[in-house]
Amino acid sequence: MSDIALSIIVPCYKVEQYLPACLDSLMAQTLDNIEVICINDGSPDSCIDILHRYERRYPSKIVIIDKKNEGVWRGRFDGIRLARGEYIGFVDSDDTVAPDFAETLYRTAADNDADISVCGFHRVDLETGKILSHEMCAERPTFDVIEEPGRLIELNGAPWNKAFRSSLLKNMRNLDEPPSVLDDLVFHLLVYLDCKGSIVFSPKSLINYMVREGSIINTVKSQQVDSIFNAFSTVASYYKEAGVSEIMEEALSSIAFLHLGVSLLFRLSYDSSADLGAYITRCTAFLNQTFPTWKHSSYTGLRYALQEKGAFLKLWIVRLFYKAHLMRPFLAVYRFVIDKLHIDIKW
């Protein structure tokens, strides 16, 4: 039986410039019983040579999967299958983590017998090293997913600031055709479906998430929309087949509205070739058909917004604009605030 506390999966593709710093930070962890599973996803640069060099130096901690290029989604599942830890975490290969990253995530989860633990992080400009924002750093109470699924809305959609109970990931559903954009969020939705326990938080900022100009998080092309909608449709069918509760269905619909009706449309607004009005119409039709409770979900309503504040209050406001058919001017103002006033509004 393995005594590994935390398996950390690191997908690697065209990151030879940043990979050594990432691995140095992982090898300096205060938690000894970890394994770092590095997936060389057919990278054409020297990633595999760097990985072998670290494997020779740290043979008890570094595990290498060298495979043809299939993308981050399939690489993560390859790592999950191999992972031996009680919990599983993820780190992007161009980021660095604090020395107590692994220990904090693991101890927070294990001491509370939680399904998922979450920590804070910095967004850092790669060129200047300037900290752009501190996120998930506020104190948050533990919650049970079955009893309070609405709280899932406030979680960021990236896996690299979380530790997941290993059995959750090893038994989770998969997608034959994962989307190239919003894949992290879809991954989370599949995890949440089988999450029966609690989610706990550590407000400490333990990750330097490096933001590169032209990063995929900032760009969505109109031709990618079909794969996103198809993935969300599959997720919705999984939830229906599982017979989830009414409040879980409302939480899923609210998350879909936030990430399709707000985030996706915002990113599409930067594509000059996209007919934004047509995409708003299409997105509305998709939400109405696939996530029909989005319009009247209690989690995007005023009462819940006033109770929980923060992200929920902002989500209630944007729902008012959406239902009033004012998303185009809303998105224009949103872009002005971010691009001209340099105020990054987080949801």
C-alpha positions as a LaTeX table, in Angstrom:
\begin{tabular}{lrrr}
\hline
Residue & $x$ (\AA) & $y$ (\AA) & $z$ (\AA) \\
\hline
Met1 & 0.00 & 0.00 & 0.00 \\
Ser2 & 1.46 & 3.38 & $-1.03$ \\
Asp3 & 2.47 & 5.86 & 1.64 \\
Ile4 & 2.40 & 8.79 & $-0.79$ \\
Ala5 & 0.29 & 11.62 & 0.57 \\
Leu6 & 0.00 & 13.77 & $-2.54$ \\
Ser7 & 0.58 & 13.07 & $-6.23$ \\
Ile8 & 1.22 & 16.25 & $-8.24$ \\
Ile9 & 0.57 & 16.05 & $-11.98$ \\
Val10 & 2.55 & 18.42 & $-14.22$ \\
Pro11 & 1.67 & 18.49 & $-17.96$ \\
Cys12 & 4.63 & 19.70 & $-20.06$ \\
Tyr13 & 4.51 & 21.12 & $-23.57$ \\
Lys14 & 6.85 & 23.75 & $-25.04$ \\
Val15 & 7.90 & 25.04 & $-21.61$ \\
Glu16 & 11.65 & 24.40 & $-21.59$ \\
Gln17 & 12.23 & 28.02 & $-20.55$ \\
Tyr18 & 10.07 & 27.73 & $-17.41$ \\
Leu19 & 10.15 & 24.04 & $-16.48$ \\
Pro20 & 13.32 & 24.07 & $-14.32$ \\
Ala21 & 11.93 & 26.77 & $-12.01$ \\
Cys22 & 8.68 & 24.84 & $-11.68$ \\
Leu23 & 10.46 & 21.59 & $-10.82$ \\
Asp24 & 12.86 & 23.34 & $-8.42$ \\
Ser25 & 9.87 & 24.68 & $-6.49$ \\
Leu26 & 8.28 & 21.22 & $-6.37$ \\
Met27 & 11.48 & 19.52 & $-5.23$ \\
Ala28 & 11.75 & 22.06 & $-2.38$ \\
Gln29 & 8.42 & 21.06 & $-0.79$ \\
Thr30 & 8.20 & 20.67 & 2.98 \\
Leu31 & 5.99 & 17.59 & 2.54 \\
Asp32 & 8.35 & 14.69 & 1.87 \\
Asn33 & 6.02 & 11.91 & 0.81 \\
Ile34 & 4.96 & 13.32 & $-2.56$ \\
Glu35 & 5.40 & 12.18 & $-6.12$ \\
Val36 & 5.58 & 14.53 & $-9.10$ \\
Ile37 & 4.18 & 12.96 & $-12.27$ \\
Cys38 & 5.50 & 14.89 & $-15.27$ \\
Ile39 & 3.78 & 14.31 & $-18.60$ \\
Asn40 & 5.90 & 15.13 & $-21.63$ \\
Asp41 & 3.03 & 15.63 & $-24.08$ \\
Gly42 & 5.07 & 15.14 & $-27.23$ \\
Ser43 & 6.85 & 18.45 & $-26.59$ \\
Pro44 & 9.16 & 19.31 & $-29.54$ \\
Asp45 & 11.64 & 21.24 & $-27.37$ \\
Ser46 & 14.01 & 19.96 & $-24.67$ \\
Cys47 & 11.35 & 19.27 & $-22.01$ \\
Ile48 & 12.06 & 15.53 & $-21.98$ \\
Asp49 & 15.79 & 16.13 & $-21.46$ \\
Ile50 & 15.06 & 18.45 & $-18.55$ \\
Leu51 & 12.70 & 15.89 & $-17.03$ \\
His52 & 15.28 & 13.11 & $-17.29$ \\
Arg53 & 17.86 & 15.34 & $-15.64$ \\
Tyr54 & 15.57 & 15.92 & $-12.67$ \\
Glu55 & 14.61 & 12.23 & $-12.59$ \\
Arg56 & 18.27 & 11.33 & $-12.13$ \\
Arg57 & 18.60 & 13.83 & $-9.29$ \\
Tyr58 & 15.30 & 12.91 & $-7.58$ \\
Pro59 & 14.56 & 9.29 & $-8.55$ \\
Ser60 & 12.19 & 8.75 & $-5.62$ \\
Lys61 & 9.99 & 11.75 & $-6.46$ \\
Ile62 & 9.97 & 12.31 & $-10.22$ \\
Val63 & 7.83 & 10.08 & $-12.44$ \\
Ile64 & 7.87 & 10.66 & $-16.19$ \\
Ile65 & 5.20 & 9.85 & $-18.77$ \\
Asp66 & 6.63 & 10.39 & $-22.26$ \\
Lys67 & 3.85 & 10.25 & $-24.84$ \\
Lys68 & 2.66 & 11.59 & $-28.15$ \\
Asn69 & 0.91 & 14.94 & $-28.13$ \\
Glu70 & $-2.74$ & 14.54 & $-27.17$ \\
Gly71 & $-3.37$ & 17.70 & $-25.16$ \\
Val72 & $-3.62$ & 18.61 & $-21.49$ \\
Trp73 & $-6.94$ & 16.81 & $-20.89$ \\
Arg74 & $-5.72$ & 13.35 & $-21.88$ \\
Gly75 & $-2.34$ & 13.97 & $-20.28$ \\
Arg76 & $-4.00$ & 14.69 & $-16.94$ \\
Phe77 & $-6.00$ & 11.47 & $-17.14$ \\
Asp78 & $-2.81$ & 9.54 & $-17.91$ \\
Gly79 & $-1.32$ & 11.04 & $-14.75$ \\
Ile80 & $-4.41$ & 10.27 & $-12.69$ \\
Arg81 & $-4.28$ & 6.61 & $-13.69$ \\
Leu82 & $-0.65$ & 6.38 & $-12.56$ \\
Ala83 & $-1.00$ & 8.43 & $-9.37$ \\
Arg84 & $-0.48$ & 6.60 & $-6.06$ \\
Gly85 & $-1.22$ & 9.43 & $-3.64$ \\
Glu86 & $-4.04$ & 9.68 & $-1.14$ \\
Tyr87 & $-4.80$ & 13.04 & $-2.79$ \\
Ile88 & $-3.98$ & 14.37 & $-6.26$ \\
Gly89 & $-3.00$ & 17.92 & $-7.21$ \\
Phe90 & $-1.93$ & 19.69 & $-10.38$ \\
Val91 & 0.67 & 22.31 & $-11.24$ \\
Asp92 & 1.14 & 24.04 & $-14.59$ \\
Ser93 & 4.70 & 23.65 & $-15.84$ \\
Asp94 & 5.27 & 27.38 & $-16.30$ \\
Asp95 & 4.22 & 28.23 & $-12.73$ \\
Thr96 & 6.02 & 28.00 & $-9.40$ \\
Val97 & 4.70 & 27.08 & $-5.96$ \\
Ala98 & 5.58 & 27.99 & $-2.37$ \\
Pro99 & 7.57 & 25.46 & $-0.29$ \\
Asp100 & 4.48 & 24.63 & 1.80 \\
Phe101 & 2.14 & 24.29 & $-1.21$ \\
Ala102 & 1.86 & 20.50 & $-1.01$ \\
Glu103 & 1.82 & 20.31 & 2.78 \\
Thr104 & $-0.86$ & 22.96 & 3.18 \\
Leu105 & $-3.18$ & 21.48 & 0.56 \\
Tyr106 & $-2.70$ & 17.94 & 1.85 \\
Arg107 & $-2.98$ & 18.72 & 5.58 \\
Thr108 & $-6.02$ & 20.95 & 5.04 \\
Ala109 & $-7.76$ & 18.14 & 3.16 \\
Ala110 & $-6.64$ & 15.15 & 5.23 \\
Asp111 & $-7.16$ & 16.75 & 8.65 \\
Asn112 & $-10.76$ & 17.52 & 7.69 \\
Asp113 & $-11.38$ & 14.31 & 5.71 \\
Ala114 & $-12.39$ & 16.59 & 2.83 \\
Asp115 & $-12.93$ & 15.68 & $-0.79$ \\
Ile116 & $-11.22$ & 18.85 & $-2.04$ \\
Ser117 & $-8.95$ & 21.46 & $-0.48$ \\
Val118 & $-8.40$ & 24.88 & $-2.06$ \\
Cys119 & $-5.66$ & 27.48 & $-1.55$ \\
Gly120 & $-5.06$ & 31.05 & $-2.69$ \\
Phe121 & $-2.78$ & 32.17 & $-5.51$ \\
His122 & $-1.16$ & 35.17 & $-7.19$ \\
Arg123 & $-1.54$ & 36.06 & $-10.84$ \\
Val124 & 1.88 & 37.28 & $-11.93$ \\
Asp125 & 2.85 & 39.06 & $-15.15$ \\
Leu126 & 5.49 & 36.85 & $-16.74$ \\
Glu127 & 7.37 & 39.73 & $-18.38$ \\
Thr128 & 7.56 & 42.11 & $-15.43$ \\
Gly129 & 7.11 & 39.83 & $-12.41$ \\
Lys130 & 4.41 & 42.21 & $-11.16$ \\
Ile131 & 1.66 & 40.64 & $-9.05$ \\
Leu132 & $-1.58$ & 41.37 & $-10.88$ \\
Ser133 & $-4.03$ & 39.98 & $-8.32$ \\
His134 & $-4.45$ & 37.88 & $-5.19$ \\
Glu135 & $-7.27$ & 35.36 & $-5.59$ \\
Met136 & $-9.06$ & 32.81 & $-3.41$ \\
Cys137 & $-7.23$ & 34.39 & $-0.46$ \\
Ala138 & $-10.26$ & 35.41 & 1.62 \\
Glu139 & $-11.32$ & 33.32 & 4.59 \\
Arg140 & $-14.10$ & 30.94 & 3.55 \\
Pro141 & $-16.02$ & 28.46 & 5.69 \\
Thr142 & $-15.98$ & 24.76 & 4.87 \\
Phe143 & $-19.07$ & 23.55 & 3.06 \\
Asp144 & $-20.68$ & 20.24 & 2.16 \\
Val145 & $-21.34$ & 19.86 & $-1.56$ \\
Ile146 & $-24.56$ & 17.89 & $-1.09$ \\
Glu147 & $-26.03$ & 20.44 & 1.32 \\
Glu148 & $-24.67$ & 23.68 & $-0.21$ \\
Pro149 & $-23.93$ & 23.10 & $-3.91$ \\
Gly150 & $-24.39$ & 26.80 & $-4.64$ \\
Arg151 & $-21.04$ & 27.47 & $-2.97$ \\
Leu152 & $-19.35$ & 25.70 & $-5.91$ \\
Ile153 & $-20.01$ & 28.83 & $-7.95$ \\
Glu154 & $-17.41$ & 30.80 & $-6.02$ \\
Leu155 & $-14.59$ & 28.34 & $-6.73$ \\
Asn156 & $-12.13$ & 29.26 & $-9.44$ \\
Gly157 & $-12.22$ & 26.90 & $-12.40$ \\
Ala158 & $-8.56$ & 25.82 & $-12.39$ \\
Pro159 & $-7.29$ & 22.58 & $-10.81$ \\
Trp160 & $-3.81$ & 23.81 & $-9.86$ \\
Asn161 & $-4.78$ & 25.38 & $-6.51$ \\
Lys162 & $-6.59$ & 22.28 & $-5.25$ \\
Ala163 & $-5.98$ & 18.80 & $-3.87$ \\
Phe164 & $-8.60$ & 16.20 & $-4.81$ \\
Arg165 & $-9.31$ & 12.95 & $-3.03$ \\
Ser166 & $-7.69$ & 10.36 & $-5.28$ \\
Ser167 & $-10.74$ & 8.11 & $-5.55$ \\
Leu168 & $-12.80$ & 11.03 & $-6.88$ \\
Leu169 & $-10.52$ & 11.50 & $-9.88$ \\
Lys170 & $-9.83$ & 7.83 & $-10.53$ \\
Asn171 & $-13.57$ & 7.10 & $-10.80$ \\
Met172 & $-14.72$ & 10.27 & $-12.52$ \\
Arg173 & $-16.46$ & 10.33 & $-15.88$ \\
Asn174 & $-14.51$ & 11.28 & $-18.99$ \\
Leu175 & $-15.21$ & 12.96 & $-22.32$ \\
Asp176 & $-14.38$ & 11.49 & $-25.71$ \\
Glu177 & $-13.98$ & 14.98 & $-27.15$ \\
Pro178 & $-12.91$ & 17.48 & $-24.47$ \\
Pro179 & $-13.10$ & 21.16 & $-25.42$ \\
Ser180 & $-9.92$ & 23.12 & $-26.11$ \\
Val181 & $-11.27$ & 26.06 & $-24.08$ \\
Leu182 & $-13.01$ & 25.92 & $-20.68$ \\
Asp183 & $-11.67$ & 22.37 & $-20.32$ \\
Asp184 & $-10.55$ & 23.09 & $-16.75$ \\
Leu185 & $-14.08$ & 24.08 & $-15.77$ \\
Val186 & $-15.59$ & 21.03 & $-17.46$ \\
Phe187 & $-13.08$ & 18.87 & $-15.56$ \\
His188 & $-14.33$ & 20.40 & $-12.30$ \\
Leu189 & $-17.98$ & 19.84 & $-13.19$ \\
Leu190 & $-17.26$ & 16.16 & $-13.73$ \\
Val191 & $-15.53$ & 15.99 & $-10.35$ \\
Tyr192 & $-18.35$ & 17.84 & $-8.55$ \\
Leu193 & $-20.87$ & 15.29 & $-9.83$ \\
Asp194 & $-19.36$ & 12.58 & $-7.63$ \\
Cys195 & $-18.30$ & 14.81 & $-4.75$ \\
Lys196 & $-20.22$ & 13.72 & $-1.65$ \\
Gly197 & $-18.09$ & 15.30 & 1.08 \\
Ser198 & $-16.76$ & 18.70 & 2.05 \\
Ile199 & $-14.60$ & 21.36 & 0.45 \\
Val200 & $-12.14$ & 23.18 & 2.71 \\
Phe201 & $-10.04$ & 26.29 & 2.21 \\
Ser202 & $-6.65$ & 27.67 & 3.10 \\
Pro203 & $-6.48$ & 31.40 & 2.31 \\
Lys204 & $-2.68$ & 31.34 & 1.95 \\
Ser205 & $-1.41$ & 32.32 & $-1.49$ \\
Leu206 & 0.81 & 29.39 & $-2.46$ \\
Ile207 & 1.06 & 29.61 & $-6.27$ \\
Asn208 & 2.59 & 32.07 & $-8.69$ \\
Tyr209 & 0.31 & 31.66 & $-11.69$ \\
Met210 & 2.22 & 33.20 & $-14.59$ \\
Val211 & 0.16 & 35.16 & $-17.10$ \\
Arg212 & 1.57 & 35.26 & $-20.61$ \\
Glu213 & 0.35 & 37.58 & $-23.35$ \\
Gly214 & $-1.80$ & 35.63 & $-25.79$ \\
Ser215 & $-2.49$ & 32.92 & $-23.25$ \\
Ile216 & $-5.40$ & 30.63 & $-24.11$ \\
Ile217 & $-7.27$ & 31.94 & $-21.04$ \\
Asn218 & $-7.62$ & 35.30 & $-22.82$ \\
Thr219 & $-8.49$ & 34.11 & $-26.30$ \\
Val220 & $-11.44$ & 32.21 & $-27.72$ \\
Lys221 & $-12.15$ & 31.88 & $-31.42$ \\
Ser222 & $-15.63$ & 31.41 & $-32.80$ \\
Gln223 & $-14.74$ & 28.01 & $-34.27$ \\
Gln224 & $-14.07$ & 26.68 & $-30.76$ \\
Val225 & $-17.60$ & 27.34 & $-29.53$ \\
Asp226 & $-19.11$ & 24.11 & $-30.89$ \\
Ser227 & $-16.72$ & 21.96 & $-28.86$ \\
Ile228 & $-17.51$ & 23.97 & $-25.72$ \\
Phe229 & $-21.28$ & 23.58 & $-26.14$ \\
Asn230 & $-20.91$ & 19.87 & $-26.95$ \\
Ala231 & $-18.88$ & 19.31 & $-23.77$ \\
Phe232 & $-21.41$ & 21.18 & $-21.62$ \\
Ser233 & $-24.21$ & 19.15 & $-23.20$ \\
Thr234 & $-22.44$ & 15.93 & $-22.24$ \\
Val235 & $-21.92$ & 17.19 & $-18.69$ \\
Ala236 & $-25.61$ & 18.09 & $-18.42$ \\
Ser237 & $-26.57$ & 14.59 & $-19.58$ \\
Tyr238 & $-24.26$ & 13.03 & $-16.97$ \\
Tyr239 & $-25.93$ & 15.07 & $-14.23$ \\
Lys240 & $-29.38$ & 14.07 & $-15.48$ \\
Glu241 & $-28.43$ & 10.38 & $-15.63$ \\
Ala242 & $-27.07$ & 10.59 & $-12.08$ \\
Gly243 & $-30.41$ & 11.97 & $-10.84$ \\
Val244 & $-28.88$ & 14.90 & $-8.97$ \\
Ser245 & $-30.94$ & 16.94 & $-6.53$ \\
Glu246 & $-32.89$ & 20.00 & $-7.59$ \\
Ile247 & $-30.46$ & 22.32 & $-5.79$ \\
Met248 & $-27.48$ & 20.66 & $-7.47$ \\
Glu249 & $-29.19$ & 21.13 & $-10.83$ \\
Glu250 & $-29.68$ & 24.82 & $-10.01$ \\
Ala251 & $-26.02$ & 25.13 & $-9.05$ \\
Leu252 & $-24.95$ & 23.53 & $-12.34$ \\
Ser253 & $-27.22$ & 25.87 & $-14.32$ \\
Ser254 & $-25.82$ & 28.89 & $-12.48$ \\
Ile255 & $-22.25$ & 27.80 & $-13.19$ \\
Ala256 & $-23.14$ & 27.28 & $-16.85$ \\
Phe257 & $-24.63$ & 30.78 & $-17.04$ \\
Leu258 & $-21.57$ & 32.33 & $-15.43$ \\
His259 & $-19.06$ & 30.62 & $-17.70$ \\
Leu260 & $-21.02$ & 30.58 & $-20.95$ \\
Gly261 & $-23.24$ & 33.64 & $-20.64$ \\
Val262 & $-20.52$ & 35.84 & $-19.15$ \\
Ser263 & $-16.97$ & 34.49 & $-19.45$ \\
Leu264 & $-17.27$ & 32.88 & $-22.88$ \\
Leu265 & $-19.11$ & 35.83 & $-24.42$ \\
Phe266 & $-16.57$ & 38.20 & $-22.89$ \\
Arg267 & $-13.70$ & 36.31 & $-24.52$ \\
Leu268 & $-15.56$ & 36.07 & $-27.83$ \\
Ser269 & $-16.01$ & 39.84 & $-27.77$ \\
Tyr270 & $-12.27$ & 40.13 & $-28.47$ \\
Asp271 & $-12.63$ & 38.20 & $-31.75$ \\
Ser272 & $-13.26$ & 40.86 & $-34.37$ \\
Ser273 & $-14.55$ & 38.22 & $-36.79$ \\
Ala274 & $-17.26$ & 37.01 & $-34.43$ \\
Asp275 & $-20.86$ & 38.22 & $-34.69$ \\
Leu276 & $-21.32$ & 38.87 & $-30.97$ \\
Gly277 & $-25.05$ & 39.47 & $-31.22$ \\
Ala278 & $-25.53$ & 36.12 & $-32.95$ \\
Tyr279 & $-23.46$ & 34.38 & $-30.30$ \\
Ile280 & $-25.49$ & 35.96 & $-27.50$ \\
Thr281 & $-28.64$ & 34.66 & $-29.17$ \\
Arg282 & $-27.10$ & 31.23 & $-29.65$ \\
Cys283 & $-25.82$ & 31.09 & $-26.08$ \\
Thr284 & $-29.25$ & 32.04 & $-24.71$ \\
Ala285 & $-30.92$ & 29.30 & $-26.74$ \\
Phe286 & $-28.34$ & 26.79 & $-25.55$ \\
Leu287 & $-28.78$ & 27.76 & $-21.89$ \\
Asn288 & $-32.57$ & 27.62 & $-22.20$ \\
Gln289 & $-32.47$ & 24.14 & $-23.71$ \\
Thr290 & $-29.62$ & 22.54 & $-21.75$ \\
Phe291 & $-29.70$ & 24.35 & $-18.40$ \\
Pro292 & $-33.33$ & 25.53 & $-18.18$ \\
Thr293 & $-33.19$ & 26.57 & $-14.51$ \\
Trp294 & $-30.56$ & 29.27 & $-15.12$ \\
Lys295 & $-33.13$ & 32.07 & $-15.32$ \\
His296 & $-34.75$ & 31.37 & $-11.97$ \\
Ser297 & $-31.98$ & 29.63 & $-10.02$ \\
Ser298 & $-31.97$ & 30.73 & $-6.40$ \\
Tyr299 & $-28.18$ & 30.95 & $-6.57$ \\
Thr300 & $-28.32$ & 33.84 & $-9.04$ \\
Gly301 & $-31.26$ & 35.48 & $-7.27$ \\
Leu302 & $-31.25$ & 38.60 & $-5.10$ \\
Arg303 & $-31.86$ & 36.85 & $-1.77$ \\
Tyr304 & $-28.83$ & 34.57 & $-2.17$ \\
Ala305 & $-26.74$ & 37.47 & $-3.50$ \\
Leu306 & $-27.50$ & 39.59 & $-0.43$ \\
Gln307 & $-26.81$ & 36.64 & 1.84 \\
Glu308 & $-23.49$ & 35.56 & 0.33 \\
Lys309 & $-22.40$ & 38.82 & $-1.37$ \\
Gly310 & $-19.12$ & 38.78 & $-3.32$ \\
Ala311 & $-19.31$ & 36.76 & $-6.53$ \\
Phe312 & $-23.02$ & 36.10 & $-6.07$ \\
Leu313 & $-23.92$ & 39.79 & $-5.99$ \\
Lys314 & $-21.97$ & 40.39 & $-9.21$ \\
Leu315 & $-23.63$ & 37.38 & $-10.80$ \\
Trp316 & $-27.09$ & 38.68 & $-9.87$ \\
Ile317 & $-26.29$ & 42.04 & $-11.47$ \\
Val318 & $-25.05$ & 40.56 & $-14.73$ \\
Arg319 & $-28.10$ & 38.29 & $-14.89$ \\
Leu320 & $-30.26$ & 41.43 & $-14.85$ \\
Phe321 & $-28.36$ & 42.79 & $-17.86$ \\
Tyr322 & $-28.57$ & 39.45 & $-19.66$ \\
Lys323 & $-32.31$ & 39.03 & $-19.16$ \\
Ala324 & $-32.85$ & 42.65 & $-20.26$ \\
His325 & $-30.99$ & 41.93 & $-23.54$ \\
Leu326 & $-28.25$ & 44.39 & $-22.62$ \\
Met327 & $-25.24$ & 42.09 & $-22.76$ \\
Arg328 & $-23.53$ & 43.87 & $-25.66$ \\
Pro329 & $-23.30$ & 47.22 & $-23.82$ \\
Phe330 & $-22.46$ & 45.36 & $-20.60$ \\
Leu331 & $-19.55$ & 43.58 & $-22.29$ \\
Ala332 & $-18.38$ & 46.86 & $-23.84$ \\
Val333 & $-18.26$ & 48.50 & $-20.42$ \\
Tyr334 & $-16.64$ & 45.40 & $-18.91$ \\
Arg335 & $-13.87$ & 45.52 & $-21.53$ \\
Phe336 & $-13.37$ & 49.25 & $-21.01$ \\
Val337 & $-12.92$ & 48.77 & $-17.26$ \\
Ile338 & $-10.36$ & 45.99 & $-17.82$ \\
Asp339 & $-8.49$ & 47.34 & $-20.87$ \\
Lys340 & $-8.51$ & 51.08 & $-20.17$ \\
Leu341 & $-8.91$ & 51.40 & $-16.41$ \\
His342 & $-6.86$ & 48.24 & $-15.73$ \\
Ile343 & $-9.34$ & 47.00 & $-13.12$ \\
Asp344 & $-9.60$ & 43.23 & $-13.35$ \\
Ile345 & $-13.06$ & 42.16 & $-12.19$ \\
Lys346 & $-13.11$ & 38.58 & $-10.93$ \\
Trp347 & $-16.27$ & 36.48 & $-10.82$ \\
\hline
\end{tabular}
